[in-house]
Amino acid sequence: MLLAAQVANRVGVQPNSEANGLQPENDDSTTKDLQVQQLGHLSLNEQPIHSQDTAQKGTITPFIGRCSISILPDELLVEILTYGTAGPDGYQQLDLIEASTDRARAPFIVSAVCTRWRSAATAASRLWHYILVPRLYVSNDRDQWQERTLCYLEAVLTRSREVPIDLILQFLDKALIAHRSRWRRFVAVISGSSMVQATLNCLTAPTPRLRTVQLAHQTDTTAWMWNITPLRLPEKLQMDSPILPDAPSLVFCTVINIPWVLWQAPTLRVRPTMTSLELVEEVLDSRIWDILRDNPQIDWLVLGAQIVPDVPPAQPLELPNLKTLRMVNSAHMLFILHFAHLRMPKVDELTLIYTPTTIVGLEPFFRSTRNTLVFLDFRDLNGLSEADVSAMAALTKLEDAQFCGCRLPNALFVRLAQVERSEMGDLHEVMWPRLQTLGLYTTTVEDVAAGSLVDLARARARQGPFEGQSNTPRWSRLKLEFGEHKDVPSEQMDEIVRIMNEGWGDPST
């Protein structure tokens, strides 16, 4: 509700909108109601908004601060409204419906401010490219919901004219199918076989502008998008033709819990423009090797599975451009079982999510990425073997390590706290010398490990010594971040805070 006021504040509009040429509409009761609600909300936040307004005006020239928005040309006003209504693209992960609501409402809110804004907003087709169609939850409101949805779609599709459109759907209305040639992004979070088939059928025609496709089956009880809840589909769906037969601009593809899409041969084979791929299924069989081999250009890969193939690829698999790798559930077993057959020379980000068993056997991967890996993110990790900790010590380029909800061995903190002499005897060596941030969030730390954390803070709160004539320190100054202080015993936490205050500043909390 504050969006209109925030946009106005950015260009220095004074509270008296009539003085600036902003005349409210008088013939639209809905607009009046919306304005009353906005003004009531603004009155409760007058002081914070005044403070924000003062701070904003202090960063721009006095001329712009005094400028009346009424003298701005329509082109500049539209630029301001576009900036004010834009949200994060979020193409690297599925948009949850709740997170998309504000962005979908934004053009309607700014067009309800006054006659001038309404005229400019409704004429600017690029403001109306983002379309959200949520699922109906209350069955006895179905007729009213369908009527409102149709009115909403007609308004947005008309005002967006011919610009590419982004669709975030839980329900696919036939009004959208006629505009398939304009689809730029297609996100469908759906449930049930009939809805899946209807959604897939609409993807069987050419989609020349489509860059992003994200398909996910989500049951009512699925709280986390990466939960592996397989959808049992009929062996033979009644499909008129293959999915995405003509999508020459496809860059990003996500398939979660819809195995039929994953294994339909033409869907993901040989997509030369696709650089990002996310596949999460209960079972990944040996056909995953064919999909990856046919798309060696990908640089961002997410794989999730409970069961992975026990058969390696027939030939060594080359992924020369892959930089970001994320493994969900037991998918990391692909690299434990078959790493000798994989070539990934540029991986610099690794994320492991929800591994049900202790990680054992990733030493070859860590050794192969010792000169490339800069970011490590472990979430809900059940444990690391000491052998893997030793192998991780070779990651000399690592700058950021994040652990959330993990069980970590004391050996990791002991090894990080050690400052050793090199074989030359005059150079200090540490594990992860370029590490700048170590995050521990809801990660249980035992007393013995907490003691090692204190040692780590003492050793790394300041940058390492300079050696000889070099101006480069032997290691970077390390910042410790904690989600909750209760993760670390209070006595050790107090000592860590004191050390970090002396060496760096307050640790993040």
C-alpha positions in Angstrom: 0.0 0.0 0.0 3.0 2.3 0.5 4.2 1.8 -3.0 2.7 5.0 -4.5 4.0 7.1 -1.6 7.4 5.6 -2.0 7.6 6.4 -5.7 6.4 10.0 -5.0 9.0 10.5 -2.2 11.8 9.4 -4.6 11.0 12.4 -6.8 10.4 14.9 -4.1 6.6 15.2 -4.1 5.2 17.2 -1.2 2.3 15.9 0.9 -0.1 18.3 -0.7 -0.6 16.5 -4.0 -3.0 19.1 -5.4 -0.3 21.8 -5.2 1.8 19.6 -7.5 -0.8 19.0 -10.1 -2.1 15.7 -8.8 -5.9 15.7 -9.0 -7.6 12.6 -7.6 -10.2 10.9 -9.7 -13.8 11.6 -8.5 -15.8 9.2 -10.6 -14.3 6.0 -9.5 -15.5 4.7 -6.1 -12.9 1.9 -6.1 -10.1 4.4 -6.5 -11.5 6.5 -3.6 -11.7 3.5 -1.3 -8.1 2.6 -2.2 -7.0 6.2 -1.5 -8.7 6.2 1.9 -7.0 3.0 2.8 -3.6 4.3 1.7 -4.1 7.6 3.6 -5.1 5.8 6.7 -2.0 3.6 6.5 0.2 6.6 5.8 -1.1 8.5 8.8 0.2 5.7 11.1 3.7 6.0 9.5 4.0 9.7 9.0 7.2 10.1 11.1 9.1 7.2 9.5 8.1 8.3 6.0 9.1 11.9 6.8 12.5 10.6 8.0 12.9 8.5 4.8 11.9 11.5 2.7 14.5 13.8 4.3 17.2 11.2 3.8 16.3 10.7 0.2 16.2 14.4 -0.6 19.6 14.8 1.0 21.1 12.5 -1.7 19.9 14.5 -4.7 20.3 18.0 -5.9 18.1 20.8 -4.4 16.6 21.4 -7.8 15.3 17.9 -8.2 14.1 17.9 -4.6 11.9 21.0 -5.3 10.7 19.7 -8.7 7.0 19.3 -9.1 6.1 16.0 -10.6 3.4 17.7 -12.7 6.1 19.2 -15.0 7.8 15.9 -15.7 7.2 14.5 -19.2 5.3 11.3 -19.5 8.4 9.4 -20.6 10.2 10.3 -17.4 7.2 9.6 -15.2 6.9 6.1 -16.8 10.6 5.5 -16.0 10.0 6.4 -12.4 6.9 4.2 -12.2 8.7 1.3 -13.8 11.5 1.6 -11.3 9.0 1.8 -8.4 7.0 -1.2 -9.5 9.9 -3.5 -10.4 10.8 -6.4 -8.3 13.7 -8.9 -8.3 13.7 -11.2 -11.3 14.5 -14.2 -9.2 15.2 -16.4 -12.2 17.6 -18.5 -10.1 14.7 -20.0 -8.1 11.0 -20.7 -8.3 8.8 -17.7 -7.3 6.4 -18.7 -4.6 3.0 -17.3 -5.3 2.9 -15.3 -2.1 6.2 -13.5 -3.0 4.7 -12.5 -6.4 1.5 -10.9 -5.2 3.0 -7.4 -4.4 4.7 -7.2 -7.7 1.6 -8.2 -9.7 -0.5 -5.5 -7.8 2.1 -2.7 -8.2 0.8 -1.3 -11.6 -2.7 -1.2 -10.3 -1.7 0.6 -7.1 0.3 3.4 -8.9 -2.5 3.8 -11.5 -5.0 4.5 -8.6 -3.0 7.5 -7.2 -4.4 10.2 -9.5 -5.6 10.9 -13.0 -2.1 11.8 -14.2 -0.5 8.6 -12.9 -3.4 6.5 -14.2 -3.1 7.9 -17.7 0.6 7.4 -17.8 0.5 3.9 -16.2 -2.2 2.5 -18.4 -0.4 3.8 -21.6 2.9 2.2 -20.6 2.7 -1.4 -21.8 6.0 -2.4 -20.1 4.4 -1.9 -16.6 1.9 -4.7 -17.2 4.2 -7.6 -18.2 4.0 -9.5 -14.9 0.9 -11.7 -14.6 0.0 -13.8 -11.5 -2.9 -16.3 -11.5 -3.1 -18.0 -8.1 -5.2 -21.2 -7.4 -8.7 -21.0 -6.0 -8.8 -22.3 -2.4 -12.5 -21.7 -1.5 -14.7 -23.8 -3.7 -18.0 -21.9 -3.1 -16.4 -18.7 -4.4 -15.4 -20.4 -7.7 -17.8 -18.3 -10.0 -16.8 -15.0 -8.4 -13.1 -16.0 -8.5 -13.3 -16.9 -12.2 -15.1 -13.7 -13.1 -12.5 -11.6 -11.2 -9.6 -13.6 -12.8 -11.0 -13.0 -16.3 -11.4 -9.3 -15.7 -7.9 -9.1 -14.4 -6.4 -11.0 -17.3 -8.3 -8.9 -19.9 -7.0 -5.7 -18.3 -3.4 -6.8 -18.1 -3.2 -8.5 -21.5 -4.8 -5.4 -23.1 -2.5 -2.9 -21.4 0.6 -5.0 -22.0 -0.1 -4.9 -25.8 2.7 -6.7 -27.6 5.5 -6.7 -25.0 6.8 -10.0 -23.7 5.0 -11.2 -20.6 6.0 -13.2 -17.5 3.5 -15.7 -16.1 3.4 -17.0 -12.5 0.7 -19.6 -12.3 -1.1 -22.0 -10.1 -4.0 -22.1 -12.5 -3.8 -21.8 -16.3 -6.6 -19.8 -17.9 -7.3 -20.3 -21.6 -7.1 -16.5 -22.1 -3.3 -16.7 -21.7 -2.9 -19.4 -24.4 -3.8 -17.0 -27.2 -0.8 -14.9 -26.2 1.7 -17.8 -26.2 3.9 -16.0 -28.7 4.6 -13.3 -26.1 5.5 -15.6 -23.2 9.0 -14.8 -21.9 8.8 -16.6 -18.6 6.5 -19.4 -17.7 6.4 -20.5 -14.0 3.7 -23.1 -13.1 3.5 -24.4 -9.5 0.7 -27.0 -10.0 -0.8 -30.1 -8.4 -2.8 -33.0 -9.7 -2.5 -35.0 -12.9 -5.3 -33.1 -14.8 -3.7 -29.7 -14.1 -0.2 -31.1 -15.1 -1.6 -32.4 -18.4 -3.4 -29.2 -19.2 -0.2 -27.2 -18.5 2.0 -29.4 -20.5 -0.4 -29.4 -23.5 -0.1 -25.6 -23.7 3.7 -26.0 -24.1 3.4 -28.1 -27.2 3.2 -25.1 -29.6 6.0 -22.7 -30.7 7.1 -20.2 -28.0 9.6 -18.0 -29.8 10.3 -15.6 -27.0 10.3 -18.0 -24.1 13.5 -17.8 -22.0 12.5 -19.3 -18.7 10.4 -22.4 -18.0 9.8 -23.5 -14.4 7.5 -26.5 -13.8 6.9 -27.8 -10.3 4.4 -30.2 -8.8 3.6 -29.1 -5.3 1.1 -30.8 -3.0 -0.9 -28.9 -0.3 1.4 -30.4 2.3 4.7 -29.5 0.6 6.1 -26.7 2.6 9.5 -26.6 0.9 9.8 -26.3 -2.9 12.7 -28.8 -2.9 10.9 -31.5 -1.1 10.9 -34.6 -3.3 7.2 -35.6 -3.5 6.9 -37.5 -6.8 3.8 -37.1 -8.9 2.4 -40.4 -10.1 1.3 -39.8 -13.7 -0.2 -42.2 -16.1 2.4 -44.0 -18.2 0.9 -42.5 -21.4 -0.3 -38.9 -21.2 -2.5 -37.7 -24.1 -0.1 -35.3 -25.5 -0.6 -33.9 -29.0 3.1 -33.3 -29.6 6.4 -33.0 -27.8 6.9 -30.3 -25.1 8.8 -27.2 -26.1 9.3 -28.3 -29.7 10.2 -24.8 -30.8 11.7 -22.7 -28.1 14.8 -21.1 -29.7 15.4 -18.6 -26.9 15.2 -21.0 -23.9 17.9 -20.2 -21.3 16.6 -21.4 -17.9 14.7 -24.7 -17.3 13.3 -26.1 -14.0 11.5 -29.4 -13.6 10.5 -30.5 -10.1 8.6 -33.6 -9.2 7.2 -34.1 -12.8 9.2 -37.1 -14.0 7.3 -37.5 -17.3 8.7 -34.1 -18.5 12.2 -35.0 -17.5 12.4 -38.3 -19.4 10.4 -37.3 -22.5 13.3 -37.5 -25.0 12.9 -34.3 -27.0 12.2 -32.0 -24.1 15.7 -31.3 -22.7 17.9 -32.8 -25.4 20.2 -30.5 -27.4 19.1 -27.0 -26.2 22.1 -24.9 -27.3 20.8 -21.7 -25.7 20.1 -23.2 -22.3 22.6 -22.3 -19.7 20.7 -23.0 -16.4 19.1 -26.4 -15.6 17.3 -27.6 -12.4 16.1 -31.1 -12.1 14.6 -32.5 -8.9 13.0 -36.0 -8.9 12.6 -39.0 -6.7 14.8 -41.0 -9.1 17.5 -39.9 -11.5 18.3 -42.8 -13.9 21.1 -43.1 -16.4 19.2 -40.9 -18.9 20.5 -37.9 -16.9 23.9 -38.5 -18.5 22.3 -38.0 -22.0 20.7 -34.8 -20.9 23.9 -33.4 -19.5 26.0 -34.6 -22.5 23.6 -32.9 -24.9 24.0 -29.6 -23.1 27.7 -29.0 -22.4 27.2 -25.2 -22.4 25.3 -25.1 -19.0 27.0 -23.0 -16.3 24.3 -23.4 -13.5 23.1 -26.9 -12.4 20.8 -28.1 -9.7 20.2 -31.8 -9.3 18.0 -33.4 -6.6 17.2 -37.1 -6.1 16.7 -39.8 -3.5 18.1 -42.4 -5.9 20.9 -41.9 -8.5 22.1 -44.1 -11.3 24.6 -46.8 -10.3 25.9 -46.9 -13.9 28.5 -44.3 -14.9 28.2 -42.4 -18.3 29.4 -44.5 -21.2 32.0 -41.9 -22.0 33.6 -39.2 -19.9 31.1 -36.4 -19.4 32.5 -32.9 -20.1 30.8 -29.8 -18.6 33.5 -27.2 -19.4 31.4 -24.1 -18.5 29.8 -25.3 -15.3 30.4 -22.8 -12.4 27.5 -23.2 -10.0 26.6 -26.7 -8.7 23.8 -27.5 -6.2 23.0 -31.0 -4.9 19.7 -31.8 -3.1 19.1 -34.8 -1.0 21.3 -37.7 -2.2 22.2 -36.3 -5.6 25.8 -35.7 -4.4 26.2 -39.5 -4.7 26.6 -38.9 -8.5 30.0 -37.3 -7.7 31.0 -39.9 -5.1 30.2 -42.9 -7.3 31.1 -41.5 -10.7 33.5 -38.6 -10.3 36.2 -40.3 -12.3 33.9 -40.0 -15.4 33.1 -36.3 -14.9 35.1 -33.2 -16.1 34.1 -29.9 -14.5 37.1 -27.6 -14.5 35.5 -24.3 -13.6 33.1 -25.0 -10.7 33.5 -22.1 -8.2 30.2 -22.5 -6.1 29.1 -25.7 -4.4 25.8 -26.1 -2.4 24.7 -29.3 -0.7 21.1 -29.3 0.6 19.5 -31.8 3.0 21.8 -34.8 2.8 20.2 -37.6 4.9 23.5 -39.4 5.7 27.0 -38.3 6.7 29.0 -37.1 3.6 31.8 -39.5 2.9 33.8 -39.7 -0.3 33.9 -36.2 -1.7 37.7 -36.0 -1.5 38.2 -36.3 -5.3 35.8 -33.4 -5.9 37.4 -31.1 -3.3 40.9 -31.8 -4.7 39.8 -31.2 -8.3 38.3 -27.8 -7.3 41.1 -26.6 -5.0 42.0 -23.8 -7.4 38.5 -22.8 -8.5 36.0 -23.1 -5.6 35.3 -19.7 -3.9 31.9 -20.4 -2.3 30.7 -23.3 -0.1 27.1 -23.6 1.2 26.0 -26.6 3.3 22.4 -26.7 4.4 20.8 -29.4 6.7 24.0 -31.5 6.4 24.0 -34.6 8.5 27.7 -34.7 8.9 31.2 -34.6 7.3 33.8 -37.3 7.5 37.3 -36.3 8.8 38.7 -37.4 5.5 36.5 -34.9 3.6 37.6 -32.2 6.1 41.2 -33.0 5.3 40.4 -32.8 1.6 38.6 -29.5 2.0 41.8 -28.0 3.4 43.1 -27.9 -0.1 40.5 -25.3 -1.2 43.0 -22.4 -1.3 40.7 -20.0 -3.2 37.7 -20.3 -0.9 36.3 -16.9 0.3 32.9 -17.7 1.8 31.7 -20.8 3.7 28.1 -21.0 5.0 26.7 -23.8 7.2 23.0 -23.9 8.1 21.4 -26.6 10.2 24.5 -28.8 10.0 26.3 -31.2 12.2 30.0 -30.4 11.8 32.9 -32.3 13.2 35.2 -30.6 15.7 38.1 -31.4 13.3 36.9 -28.7 10.9 37.3 -25.9 13.5 40.6 -27.3 14.9 42.0 -27.4 11.4 40.8 -23.9 10.6 42.4 -22.5 13.8 45.9 -24.0 13.1 48.6 -21.7 11.9 51.5 -23.8 10.6 54.9 -23.2 9.3 55.5 -24.2 5.7 58.3 -26.6 4.7 60.5 -23.5 4.0 60.1 -22.7 7.7 59.5 -19.0 7.3 56.0 -18.8 5.8 52.8 -19.2 7.9 50.1 -21.5 6.4 46.5 -21.8 7.3 43.4 -23.6 6.0 41.4 -21.5 3.5 43.8 -18.5 3.5 41.4 -16.4 1.4 38.4 -17.1 3.6 36.7 -13.8 4.6 33.3 -15.0 6.0 32.4 -18.1 8.0 28.6 -18.4 8.7 27.2 -20.8 11.3 23.3 -20.7 11.4 21.3 -23.0 13.6 24.3 -25.2 13.6 24.9 -27.1 16.9 28.4 -26.5 18.3 29.5 -28.8 21.1 31.7 -27.5 23.9 34.8 -28.9 22.4 34.1 -27.4 19.0 33.2 -24.1 20.7 36.7 -24.0 22.2 38.1 -24.5 18.8 36.0 -21.6 17.5 37.5 -19.4 20.1 41.0 -20.4 18.9 39.9 -19.8 15.4 38.7 -16.2 16.3 42.1 -15.6 18.0 44.1 -16.8 15.0 42.0 -15.3 12.2 40.4 -12.1 13.5 43.3 -10.2 12.0 44.8 -10.6 8.6 47.9 -12.8 8.4 51.5 -11.5 8.6 53.4 -10.2 5.6 56.3 -12.3 4.6 59.6 -11.0 3.2 59.2 -8.3 0.6 55.6 -9.3 -0.3 52.8 -6.8 0.3 50.3 -9.7 0.3 49.2 -11.0 3.7 49.4 -14.7 4.3 45.6 -14.9 5.0 42.6 -12.7 5.0 40.9 -11.3 8.1 38.0 -13.6 8.9 34.5 -12.6 10.0 32.4 -15.0 11.9 28.6 -14.9 11.5 26.1 -16.6 13.7 22.3 -17.1 13.2 21.6 -17.4 17.0 24.1 -17.1 19.8 22.5 -20.1 21.5 24.2 -22.2 18.9 27.4 -21.6 20.8 27.8 -22.0 24.6 27.6 -18.5 26.2 31.1 -18.5 27.8 32.8 -19.2 24.5 30.4 -16.8 22.6 31.3 -13.9 24.9 35.0 -14.5 24.3 34.5 -14.7 20.5 32.6 -11.4 20.6 35.4 -9.8 22.5 38.0 -11.0 20.1 36.1 -10.1 17.1 35.4 -6.6 18.5 39.1 -6.0 18.9 40.2 -7.5 15.6 37.3 -6.6 13.2 34.2 -5.1 14.8 31.0 -6.6 16.1 30.2 -10.0 14.6 27.0 -10.3 12.7 24.1 -11.7 14.5 
